[in-house]
Amino acid sequence: MTQSSKSAKTVFVVLLFLMVSLGWSQQGDTSYKRRVLEASEVDLLFSYYDQDGQNAAVTGGEGTEELTDATSSIVLRMPMNEDDVLTVDVGLSAYTSASSSNVNPLDGGLNATPFDASSGESRKDVLVYINPTYQHSSHDRNSIWSANAYFSSEYDYFSFGFGGSYTKLFNEKNTEITLSGNVYLDKWNSQYPIELRDGFFDDRITGNGAYNPIFSEFEDEKRNSYSLSLNFSQILSQKLQGALFMDVVSQNGLLSTPFQRVYFSDFEDFYIDDFQLADNVEQLPDSRFKIPVGGRLNYYLNDLVVLRSYYRFYWDDWGIRSHTASLEAPFKLTNRFTLYPSYRYYTQTAADYFYPKEQALSTYDFYTSDYDLSKYDAHQYGMGVQYKDIFTSARVLNFGLKTINLRFSQYDRSDGLNAFIVTLGTTFVGN
């Protein structure tokens, strides 16, 4: 186990203990006034993600994209008084990636190839995060403001964020408007492909002439993101509810990923074993402007079925245009069990700076072979089941079980990437 893994797990256990202790401390509150949140609630969440594909950006758009990720998180909601709620979301995500292992494909002792994982430390990492939010509701419950912070850390990236929101309800709470903003001040600890690091030498290099990449290290490793969101929700009838939203997002700083290789069409190819050495890492503009807009429409069909639809259009100044549409149809089997079949479709154009392997020229200012920025379509199929304990009769310590949610989704992309994710969530309510 790496030192970062040990530290992450220690932090996670300590925070879990503190949050559960705080949750129990709320049980002694004898206030009889109606609150925004009547009792402390704890969500325990777990997800497992697995993907595969053959277009890894780490190896210039060609190579294995195998990745597994296991994430655990705890969300604790505590009523501080009748008007205020403190929510603390803390989590740990551990992944193993054949793709990222090839940041250094030469440490495995076997034949180096982009289609197999290396055994080095770069094949795995642990991310730890904490996200506290404080929410206050007015006496008439027609105004809500919140403030939040965010901290996360992994081996090569640190993120700090903060933000807030204000919600106003009108028309006997049938109309709702929310304005929110967030700022993220992030920093890379850049990890470059092994062959581009200072002092690299290997007598196994083959190719015509001398290996001479055009690489130079990034001078500024900061990345800042600013977002402003506007949401409008309206109850249109007894059975129909709609919502509209728009976000404005601005990013600046190091928007390239330092360990993603690029191969040029006007450069000779050099290899160690079957692994092609980088001509450079991806180079992207130091600013990006994004505008997603969309809406939701939910229709209560009958006592058994509700239809939930979603659409989003996305635009950015890197040349990407995308459309997302989804439909979910919760089906109530009994008072306790509900099924959640769902489908999601996504399509996007390619970024102006995307080039498949060996199609970019070294004279270009910007280039990447990251297929996340390519043109593709994607389909996601899902099924979930929820169990709801109406009377919270099942108990764990001083908490009663409220819900259990189990979901499975299959994701298929037109460039060959496919993945599945399983999530399990439980909610417990204190006395």
C-alpha positions in Angstrom: 0.0 0.0 0.0 1.4 3.4 -1.0 1.8 6.2 1.6 -0.9 8.3 -0.2 -3.3 5.3 0.2 -2.6 5.0 3.9 -3.0 8.7 4.5 -6.2 8.8 2.5 -7.7 5.9 4.4 -6.7 7.4 7.7 -8.4 10.7 6.9 -11.5 8.9 5.7 -11.8 6.9 8.9 -11.2 9.9 11.1 -13.9 12.0 9.3 -16.3 9.1 9.4 -15.9 8.9 13.1 -16.4 12.7 13.6 -19.5 12.8 11.4 -21.2 9.9 13.0 -20.4 11.4 16.4 -21.9 14.7 15.3 -24.9 12.9 14.0 -25.5 11.2 17.3 -25.1 14.5 19.2 -28.2 15.8 17.4 -30.3 13.1 18.9 -30.5 15.0 22.2 -32.2 18.0 20.7 -35.7 18.2 22.2 -36.9 21.1 20.1 -40.6 20.6 19.0 -40.6 23.4 16.4 -40.9 22.2 12.8 -37.5 22.3 11.1 -36.2 22.3 7.5 -34.7 19.0 8.4 -36.3 17.1 11.3 -33.4 14.7 12.1 -29.9 13.9 11.1 -29.5 11.8 8.0 -26.5 9.8 6.8 -26.0 8.5 3.2 -23.5 5.7 2.7 -22.6 5.5 -1.0 -20.4 3.1 -2.9 -19.7 2.8 -6.7 -17.6 0.5 -8.9 -16.6 1.6 -12.4 -14.9 -0.5 -15.1 -14.0 0.6 -18.6 -12.1 -0.6 -21.6 -11.0 0.8 -25.0 -8.1 1.2 -27.4 -7.6 5.0 -27.7 -5.6 6.0 -24.6 -4.6 9.6 -24.6 -1.6 8.7 -22.4 -0.2 6.8 -25.4 -1.1 9.3 -28.1 -4.6 8.0 -29.0 -3.7 4.3 -29.4 -3.4 1.8 -26.6 -5.4 0.3 -23.7 -7.9 2.4 -21.8 -8.6 -0.3 -19.1 -9.5 1.4 -15.8 -11.3 0.4 -12.6 -12.4 2.8 -9.9 -14.0 2.1 -6.5 -15.5 5.1 -4.7 -16.9 5.3 -1.2 -18.5 8.4 0.3 -20.5 9.5 3.3 -22.9 12.4 3.3 -24.1 13.6 6.7 -26.9 16.2 6.9 -27.4 17.7 10.4 -30.1 20.2 11.5 -28.3 23.0 13.4 -31.6 24.6 14.4 -35.0 24.9 12.8 -33.7 27.0 9.9 -30.1 25.8 9.2 -28.7 22.5 7.9 -25.0 21.5 7.7 -24.1 18.9 5.1 -20.7 17.3 5.0 -19.8 15.0 2.1 -16.5 13.2 2.4 -15.2 10.5 0.1 -12.3 8.4 -1.1 -11.8 7.1 -4.7 -9.2 4.5 -5.5 -8.4 3.6 -9.1 -6.2 1.3 -11.1 -5.5 2.3 -14.7 -3.6 0.4 -17.4 -3.5 3.6 -19.4 -2.0 5.9 -16.8 0.5 3.1 -15.9 2.1 3.8 -19.3 3.3 7.2 -18.1 6.3 5.0 -17.5 5.9 1.9 -19.6 9.5 0.8 -18.9 9.3 -0.2 -15.3 7.6 -3.6 -15.7 10.6 -5.6 -16.8 8.8 -7.0 -19.8 8.3 -6.0 -23.4 6.9 -2.4 -23.4 3.7 -2.0 -25.4 0.8 0.6 -25.3 -1.7 -2.2 -25.2 -0.6 -3.7 -21.9 -0.3 -2.2 -18.4 3.0 -1.4 -16.8 3.5 -2.4 -13.2 4.7 1.0 -12.0 3.3 3.3 -9.3 1.5 5.5 -11.9 -1.0 2.7 -12.6 -2.9 3.5 -9.3 -3.9 6.5 -7.3 -6.2 7.6 -4.4 -8.3 10.7 -4.4 -9.7 12.1 -1.1 -12.2 14.9 -0.9 -14.4 16.8 1.6 -17.3 19.1 0.6 -19.0 20.9 3.5 -22.2 23.0 2.8 -24.1 25.3 5.1 -27.7 26.1 4.2 -30.1 28.6 5.8 -33.8 29.0 5.1 -35.9 32.0 5.9 -38.7 31.8 8.4 -41.4 31.6 5.7 -39.2 29.1 3.7 -39.4 31.2 0.6 -35.7 32.1 0.6 -32.7 29.8 0.9 -29.0 30.6 0.8 -26.1 28.3 1.0 -22.3 28.4 1.2 -19.9 25.6 0.4 -16.3 24.6 0.2 -14.4 21.8 -1.6 -11.0 20.2 -1.0 -9.6 17.3 -2.9 -6.1 15.8 -3.3 -4.5 13.1 -5.3 -0.9 12.3 -6.3 -0.6 14.8 -9.2 -3.5 17.2 -8.6 -4.9 19.4 -5.8 -8.2 21.3 -5.9 -9.7 23.9 -3.6 -13.1 25.4 -4.3 -15.7 27.6 -2.7 -19.1 28.9 -3.7 -22.7 29.7 -2.8 -26.2 29.9 -4.0 -29.4 31.8 -3.4 -32.9 30.4 -4.0 -36.2 32.3 -4.1 -39.6 30.6 -4.2 -42.7 32.5 -5.5 -46.3 31.8 -6.3 -47.1 29.7 -3.2 -43.8 27.8 -3.9 -44.8 26.8 -7.4 -42.0 28.8 -8.9 -38.4 28.6 -7.9 -35.3 30.5 -9.1 -31.7 29.7 -8.0 -28.6 31.6 -8.7 -25.3 29.9 -7.8 -21.6 30.4 -8.3 -18.4 28.4 -7.7 -14.7 29.0 -7.9 -12.0 26.3 -8.1 -8.3 27.1 -7.6 -6.4 24.0 -8.7 -2.8 23.0 -9.1 -1.0 20.3 -11.0 2.0 18.4 -9.7 3.0 17.6 -13.3 4.0 14.1 -14.2 5.5 13.9 -17.7 6.1 10.8 -19.8 9.2 9.0 -18.7 11.1 9.6 -22.0 10.6 13.4 -21.7 12.1 13.8 -18.2 15.5 15.3 -17.5 18.3 12.8 -17.7 16.4 10.1 -19.6 18.6 7.7 -21.5 18.0 4.2 -22.8 20.3 2.3 -25.2 17.3 0.3 -26.5 15.9 3.2 -28.5 15.4 2.4 -32.2 14.6 4.7 -35.1 16.2 6.7 -37.9 18.6 9.4 -36.6 18.6 10.7 -33.0 15.5 10.9 -30.8 14.9 14.7 -30.3 11.4 15.6 -29.0 10.3 19.3 -28.9 9.1 19.0 -25.4 9.5 21.7 -22.7 8.0 21.7 -19.2 5.0 23.8 -18.4 5.9 26.9 -16.5 2.6 27.6 -14.8 0.8 24.6 -13.2 -2.3 26.4 -11.9 -5.8 25.9 -13.3 -8.7 28.1 -12.2 -12.3 27.6 -13.0 -15.3 30.0 -12.4 -18.9 29.1 -12.9 -22.2 30.9 -12.7 -25.5 29.0 -12.9 -29.1 30.1 -13.2 -32.0 27.6 -12.6 -35.7 28.2 -13.1 -38.3 25.6 -12.0 -42.0 25.8 -12.4 -44.9 23.5 -11.4 -47.0 23.7 -14.6 -50.0 21.6 -13.4 -50.9 18.9 -10.9 -49.0 16.4 -13.1 -46.4 18.4 -14.9 -43.2 20.2 -13.7 -40.6 21.8 -15.8 -37.1 23.4 -15.2 -34.7 25.4 -17.3 -31.0 26.0 -16.6 -28.0 27.8 -18.0 -24.3 27.7 -16.9 -21.5 30.0 -17.8 -18.0 28.5 -17.1 -14.6 30.1 -17.6 -11.3 28.3 -17.2 -7.7 29.5 -17.4 -4.3 28.2 -16.7 -2.8 24.7 -17.4 -5.7 23.1 -19.3 -3.4 20.5 -21.0 -2.8 17.2 -19.2 0.9 16.9 -18.7 1.3 13.1 -19.2 -0.8 12.8 -22.5 1.5 12.1 -25.4 1.2 13.4 -29.0 2.9 11.9 -32.1 3.5 14.2 -35.2 3.2 13.2 -38.9 6.4 15.2 -39.7 8.6 13.4 -37.1 10.4 10.1 -37.3 9.2 7.3 -35.1 11.3 6.1 -32.2 10.6 3.0 -30.1 11.7 1.1 -27.1 10.5 -2.5 -27.7 6.9 -1.9 -29.1 6.4 1.4 -27.3 6.6 4.6 -29.4 8.3 7.5 -27.7 6.5 10.8 -27.5 7.2 13.7 -29.8 5.6 16.1 -27.3 2.7 16.2 -24.8 -0.6 17.7 -25.7 -0.7 21.5 -26.0 -4.1 23.2 -25.5 -5.1 26.9 -25.1 -4.7 28.4 -21.6 -8.4 29.5 -21.6 -11.7 27.9 -22.2 -15.2 29.3 -22.2 -18.3 26.9 -21.9 -22.0 27.5 -22.0 -24.4 24.6 -21.3 -28.2 25.2 -21.5 -31.0 22.8 -21.0 -34.1 21.8 -19.3 -36.1 19.0 -17.5 -39.7 18.0 -17.8 -41.3 15.6 -15.4 -44.8 14.2 -15.9 -46.8 12.2 -13.4 -48.5 9.6 -15.6 -50.3 7.7 -12.8 -49.8 6.3 -9.3 -47.3 3.8 -10.8 -45.2 5.7 -13.3 -43.5 9.1 -13.5 -41.7 10.2 -16.7 -38.5 12.2 -16.2 -37.0 13.8 -19.3 -33.8 15.9 -19.7 -32.1 17.8 -22.5 -28.9 19.8 -22.6 -27.0 21.7 -25.4 -23.4 22.5 -24.8 -21.1 25.0 -26.6 -17.5 26.0 -26.0 -14.8 28.1 -27.7 -12.7 25.0 -28.4 -15.1 24.0 -31.1 -17.2 21.3 -29.3 -20.9 21.3 -29.7 -22.9 18.5 -27.9 -26.4 17.3 -27.3 -27.5 15.2 -24.3 -31.0 13.7 -24.0 -32.2 11.2 -21.4 -35.4 9.6 -20.2 -36.1 7.9 -16.9 -39.4 6.2 -16.0 -39.6 5.2 -12.3 -42.1 2.4 -11.9 -43.6 1.8 -8.5 -43.9 -1.9 -7.9 -45.2 -1.7 -4.3 -45.2 0.9 -1.5 -41.6 -0.2 -0.8 -40.1 -1.0 -4.2 -39.6 1.1 -7.2 -37.8 0.3 -10.5 -35.8 2.9 -12.4 -35.2 2.1 -16.1 -33.3 4.8 -17.9 -31.7 5.7 -21.2 -29.2 8.5 -22.1 -28.0 9.6 -25.6 -25.0 11.9 -26.1 -23.3 13.2 -29.3 -20.5 15.8 -29.8 -18.4 17.4 -32.5 -14.6 17.3 -32.2 -12.5 20.0 -30.7 -10.6 22.2 -33.1 -7.3 20.8 -31.7 -8.0 17.1 -31.9 -5.9 14.9 -34.2 -5.7 11.2 -34.3 -2.3 9.6 -33.9 0.4 11.0 -36.2 -2.0 13.5 -38.0 -0.9 16.7 -36.3 2.1 18.7 -37.5 4.8 19.9 -35.1 4.2 23.5 -36.5 0.7 23.7 -35.0 0.2 25.7 -31.9 -2.3 23.4 -30.3 -2.9 19.6 -30.6 -4.2 16.7 -28.6 -5.0 13.0 -29.3 -7.4 12.7 -26.4 -10.5 11.0 -27.8 -12.6 12.7 -25.1 -12.2 15.7 -27.4 -13.0 13.8 -30.6 -16.3 13.4 -32.4 -18.4 10.5 -31.0 -21.8 9.3 -30.0 -22.6 7.5 -26.8 -25.5 5.4 -25.4 -26.1 4.7 -21.7 -28.6 2.1 -20.5 -29.5 1.9 -16.9 -31.7 0.0 -14.4 -32.1 0.7 -10.7 -34.2 -0.5 -7.8 -35.1 1.4 -4.7 -36.3 0.0 -1.4 -38.0 2.4 0.9 -38.6 1.6 4.6 -41.6 3.8 5.3 -41.4 3.4 9.1 -37.6 3.1 9.3 -38.1 -0.1 11.2 -34.7 -1.6 10.3 -32.1 0.0 12.5 -28.3 0.3 12.8 -27.3 1.7 16.1 -29.4 4.8 16.7 -30.3 5.3 13.0 -33.3 3.9 11.1 -33.0 2.7 7.5 -34.9 5.1 5.2 -33.9 3.9 1.6 -31.6 1.5 -0.3 -30.8 2.3 -3.9 -29.0 -0.1 -6.3 -28.3 1.0 -9.9 -26.4 -0.5 -12.9 -25.5 1.4 -16.1 -23.8 0.3 -19.3 -22.0 2.9 -21.4 -21.0 2.4 -25.0 -19.2 5.0 -27.2 -18.8 5.0 -30.9 -15.0 5.2 -30.7 -14.9 1.8 -29.0 -14.8 2.8 -25.3 -17.3 0.9 -23.2 -17.9 0.9 -19.5 -20.2 -0.2 -16.7 -20.9 1.3 -13.3 -22.7 -0.2 -10.3 -23.8 2.1 -7.4 -25.2 1.3 -4.0 -26.6 3.9 -1.7 -28.3 3.8 1.7 -29.9 6.5 3.7 -30.3 6.3 7.5 -32.3 8.7 9.7 -31.6 9.5 13.3 -34.2 9.6 16.1 
